[in-house]
């Protein structure tokens, strides 16, 4: 199955041009995240649903031993 790496896609889009400073980076991250097609986000969530559920059950604490 083809895996989507949302962070890789976001990084590629954000760094297409040079970042001036931290404010510019934040602006670009927000802009590019908003441009994501919902299907990309849905597929990413579905691919890691098990890990997300374990994280929720651990209330954000350490859950690596459960994977």
N, C-alpha and C positions, 0 to 999 in steps of 0.2 A: 504494500500500500504506500502511496506517495504521502510523505509527511510534509506538513507545512511548518516552517520555522518563522513564526511571526516576527520575532526579534531580528532575524536576519533580513527580512523584507523591509522592516522599519529602518534598520541601520543603512541599508542600501539607498533607500529613498532620502533619508535625512542628510547623508553625506555626499549627495550628488554634487553639491557645491560647498565651498569652504565655509566653515562656521566662524563667525567673528568673535563671539564671546558666549558666556553661559546663558545670557538672556536670549540670544539668537538661537542657541541650541534648544532651549525650552520651547521657544516659538515654533521651531521646525518640527520638533517631536509632536507637539499638539496638533499642528497643521496636518502632518502626515498621518497621524493616528486617525484623525477625523476623515481622512480620505480613504481609509481602509474599507473595502467592500465588506458588508456584514457576513457574507458567506465565508470569507477568510477567517474571521474571528470565530464563527460557528464551528468550522472544521477544526480549528486549533483547539477549541474547548472540548469538542467531542474526542479528539485524539488523546487528550490528557485528563479526561473526566475522572478516571480512577485516582490519579494523583491529587487532583483538586478535592475530591471527596475526602481523601485521607487527611489532607491539610486542614479542611474544615473540621473534621472530627477531632483533630489534634489542637484545634483552636489556634492554628497558626504556629504551634510549637514544632518541635522536632518530630518528624514523621518518616524520615528516610528508612528507618528499620522496618516500616510497614510495607515498603514498596517491594 
